Amino acid sequence: FAVRLNDALEPVVTNEEGKTLKSAPAAGKQDDADKAKAARKAFTGAKKMVKEVVKRQTERLYEALCTQRTWRFDDWRRYLANHPIVGRLCVRLAWAAFAPDGNGERFLGCFRPLEDGSLTNERDEEATFDSATRVRLAHPCNTPAELGAAWVQHFQDYDVEPLFPQFGRDTYTLPEGKKNETEIADFE
């Protein structure tokens, strides 16, 4: 028997043929009863732990969206996309890539990782980035306006339930006349 994560990120027991079992199997006649009991207990503990990890990492990713947390591409790949649990959450989000330049950053495009480790953009084209690329969660405040609708459609087309809403919310645009002001006096 093996334990795997299903599409809902829940640990499930599978047999040698890959068939999912409803519960951990009972000890057989030739099995060590103590080891079987310990395995069942470990499985129950793993289910609770994975549920907590998914909850906490979802919260951390949402906080990263709100704060516009940035990762170097190689770090993002190593610590997020390739993580056995967090990586499964990453495929349910759109990410934005930026190239550092002298005046800040230049937007390169959006992507999402697929289950096979490749990256795709909103048009289903392969996306590639170098190690200097900076990555953050895509949001209307850091991507062109037309990309939001394209990503919403992309997720619908592939039956991917986004981890949380990234697009479709109104964003504030600073009026042209206020761009050079150094104080906010609107409420005086």
Secondary structure, DSSP 8 states (H G I E B T S, - for coil): -EEEE-TTS-EEEE-TT--EESS-----TTS-HHHHHHHHHHHHHHHHHHHHHHHHHHHHHHHHHHHT--EEHHHIIIIIITSTTHHHHHTTS-EEEEEEETTEEEEEEEEEE-TTS-EE-TTS-B----TT-EEEE--TTTS-HHHHHHHHHHHHHTT---SS--SSS------GGGTT-SS--TT-
